[in-house]
């Protein structure tokens, strides 16, 4: 149709002499767009230029992405998200789309990018680029182009088809393996592992803990901050949560209380523990325990898996771990005991 509404704006969109024309209506109503369309037609029939003034050279994706990082990402995202976006742009999106004008990034170009990325990964490593990684790239591209539309650098965004992903798997320790891991170390590494296994804390939340966060009287632990790439910020979901203390955590930490503002796990030189240093140390502890190293985050999965297998309601697991979406917690549903058996027993 010659006039159409896109993102709350009316556009004139028609073909004349085998050429397509699309302009944003000067009056943002359907009748205003129809009147503008008639005006443009009359100019074409009279042989006059259709543009009222010379059009500016369209901004390239590389130029706009810099503007987007400075004015959007740095104003709305956490530090870790900004670093992630900059990395994906620099290493993946800009080498392919960087020199293209924004209006030349078409759905076909995006499909070419998807094919190229999968082919490149397969050739370099023999593996296939995961759909989850590709979805992350395309999500950043889509948000950037949608912002270009909102800021009126682009008339309409291209259609971006996201690759389908299968549910992500995870690894966790059994009860016996968890105890072996705890017995294989002592001191702060033991205490950090205990918090991950019995409170489900993320690594960044553990190293950000201060003694003020412990409330032994009410047996609660306040989780309201996290450290990512050495910087202190909010939790992953921007929310504060209160975790009920396991008795083993109370016994471990209550007699170690220091000044409330002090970090519970400072590094040897003060400040926050380096994540790479902690990962290397955890790998050594796994090996001493005779276990396959599976990282810090696997300890959080272990906590959730143990809770689910003991029959804890999934809503309780969601609250404890601080998941913003119940779908994230549903990955542990298959561990809930006898749910299927109770359901099937209802049949006559």
N, C-alpha and C positions, 0 to 999 in steps of 0.2 A: 504494500500500500504506500502511497506517496507521502503520507505523514505518519509518524509513529512516536510513541512515548517510550523513552529509555531512561531509567534511573531518575524519574521525576522531572525529566526535561523533554520537551517536544522537539522533534527533528523533522526536517523535510528530506526525503530520501527517494530519488527517482532517477530514471535513465532517459537520456536525450542524445540522439545521434551516436548510439553505441558507447556512450560514456556515462558513468554513474556519478551522481552528485548527491552529497549529503551535507546539510548545514543545520546548525542549531537555530531554532526559531528565535527571532528577536523578541517576540511576545510569547511567553511560556504558557499558551493555552492551545487547545486543538484548533479553534477557529483562527487564532493568530498564526499557527503553523500553516493552515490552509491558505490564508491570505498571503503569507510569505512565499508559499509555493507558486501561487498565481503570479506574484511579482517577478519571481525568478524566471518562470516560463515566458513571460512577456519580454523580458530582457533578451532571452535566448532567441526568441522569434524575431526580434528586432536586430539581431546580430550584434548586440552590445555585450561587453564583458560581464560575466555573471558575478564576479567578485567586486565588492564595493571598494576594496583596497588590497594591495599586494599582501599575500599570505606570508607569515613569517616561516622561516625554515623550521621544520618540526624538530623537536628535541630528540636526541638519541637516547636509547635505553641507558647507556653508560652515564650520560649527563643527568638524566632524571634519577637514576638509582643513587647517585651521590646526594642529590637534593633530598631524596626520600629518607636516606639514612640520617642526615643531619636534622631534618625538620619533623620527620614522623617517628622513626625508630628510637632516636635518642630522647624523644619526649614521651614515648608511650611504652617502651620495653625495658626490661631489666638488662643489666650489663651483660649477663651471659647470653641473652637473646640477641642483643646487638652484635656481639662477637660472632655468634653463629650465623646471623644474616650476612654480615660482612664477609665471612669465610665462604659461604655458598655463592655469593655474588662474585667474589674475586676468582675463585677456583673453578666455577662451573658456568654460571649464567652469563657473566660478562664476556668470556671468550667466545661464546656463541651468538648472543644477542646484542652485545655492547655497541656495535657500530650501526645497528639498525635504528631508523626512526621509530618512534613509538607506534605509529599507525601502520608500520610494516611488519609488526609482530603478529602474525596471523595464526589461526589454529593449525594450518598446515606446517608452519615453521616450528610450532611447539611439538607437533608429532615427530618432525625431523630431529629435534633436540632429544626427545625420549629415545628414539632409535639409536642415535649417535652415542648417548650416554651408556646404554646397555651394551652396545658393541665395543666401546672403548674399555669398559670394565672387564668384559669377557676376554679381550685381547691382552690386557695388561696383567691380570691376575688369574685368568682361567675361571673366575667366578662370575656370577651374574649380579648386576647392581640390584639391590633389594628394592622391592616396590615401595617400602616405607621410606627409604632414602630418596627415591625419585619423587614421591609425594611431598616430601619436605622441600625439595627444590621447587616444585611446581606451586606449592602453597606460598612460598616467598615471591615467586614471579607473579602469581595472581594478585596477591595483596598489593604489590608494587604497582601493577597496571590498574587495579581498581582505584588506588589512591590517585593515579594520574587522571582518571576520569573525574573523580571528586574535585580535583584541583583544576579541572578544565584544560589539561594538557593533551587529553585524548578524548575522542567523542564517545567511543564505546569499547569495552574490553573484548578480547577474543574469547571464544569458548575454549576452556581448558578441561580436558577429560582426565580425571585422576585414575591412575592404575589401581586395580583392586588389590587388597592385601589380605593375607590369611592372618588369623589371630597369632600374635607374637608369642613364641614359647618362652619359657624361663626355666632356670635350674635352681634347686634348693637342696638343703641338707636334711637328712633324716634326724630324728631325735638323738640317736647314738652318735652320728657324725658331728652334730652340734656340740655335744659334750666333749668329744675328742678334740675338737678345735679349741674349746675353752681351756682344756687341760694342757694344751700344747704351748701356752703362753702365760704371762703374768703381767702385773703392772697396768699401765694405761692401755696397752693394746688389748689385754683381757677385758678391761672395763668398757672399752669402745665396742668390742665385739658383743659383749653382753647387752649393751643398749640397742644394738642393731637386731639381735636375736629376740630379745624380750620386750622391746618397745617399738620395733619396726621403724626406727629412725633412719632417714637418709644420711649419707656420709657428711654432706654439707651441714646438716642440722646438728650432728654429733659434735663436730669441731667448733661450732658456733656457740655451744652451750656455756652459760655462766652459772655460778652457784645460785644466783638469784632465781633461776628457772626451776629449782627443786623446791617442792612444798611437801616435806616429809610428814607434817601434821595431817594434811588431807590426802597424802599418798598420791600426789599429782606431779606431773612434769609439764611445764609450759613450753611449747614449741612455737616460737614467733619470729625466728630468723634463720638464715642459712648462709653459708660461705660457698661461693662459686668462683673459681679461678682467682682465689686469694682475696676476693672482695666480699664484705659483709652486706647482706641485703635481706629481702623478705623471703618467706618460704616459697616453694614452687608455686603454690596456689594463692599466694598473697594473703593467706588466712592464718590466724592463730588457732592452734588446737591444744587440748589438754589431754595428756596420756596418763592413764592410771598406772601407777608404779607396781611392777612385779615385786614380790617380796625379796627376791634375790638382788634386785637393783637397790632396794632400800638398804639391805644388809651391806652391800658393796660400797655404797656412797655416803651413807649417813654419817659415819665417823670420820669422813675425809673433808668435811665442810670447811671452806676457807672464806675469805672476804667475798661478799655477794657479787661484786663486780668482776671478780677474777674469772678467767676462762677455766673451765674444768679440765681441758686438754690443751694447754699451751705447747708450742714447739720448744725445742731446746734453747732457742735464742729469743723466745717470746713471740707473741703473735700467733697466727693460725698455722696448724700443721699443714705441710705441703701434701697435696693429694698424691702425687707420684711417689713420694717417700712412703706414704701410708699404704699405697697399693703394693709396692715392693715388699714392705714388711709383712703385709697380710699374705702375700704369696709364699714367703718363707715359713710363715706359721702353718699354712695349709700343708706344705711339704713335710714339716716336722710331725704333723698329725697324720701323715700318710693319706692325705686327701688331694683330689684334683682341684687346683685353684680355680675358683669361679667368681672372684671379685667381691667388693663390699656390697653392691646392690643385691647380690644373691642372698645375703643375710636378711635383708628386708623381705625378700620373697619367702625366705624360710619362716620368718615370723608369721606372715599371713597364711602360709600353707599349713603350719601347725595349728593355728587358730581354726581354720576352716575344717581341718580333719578332726578336730575335737568337737565340732558342732557349733562353733560360734556363729551367730547370725551374720550374714554378709554385710548388713548395714552397720553392724558394730565394727567389723573389719574395715569397712570404708572409713568410718569415723576415726578409728585408731591410726590408720596409715595416712589419713589426710587426702584421700582421693577425691577430686572434684566431681568425678563422674562414676556412677555405680558400675558402668560398663567396664571400667578398669578393674574393679574388684571382682567382676564376674569371672575372670580368668581362673579364680580359685574355686569356683562353684562345684567343679567335678570332684573335689576332695571332700565335700560335705558328706558325712556318713548317712547311709540308708535313706537318702531323700527319694531316690527312685523306687526303692523297695516299699516305702510308706505310701508313695503315690499309686503304685501298681496294685497294692493291696486293697485300694478303694473300689476296684472293679468287681463286679458280681461274678 
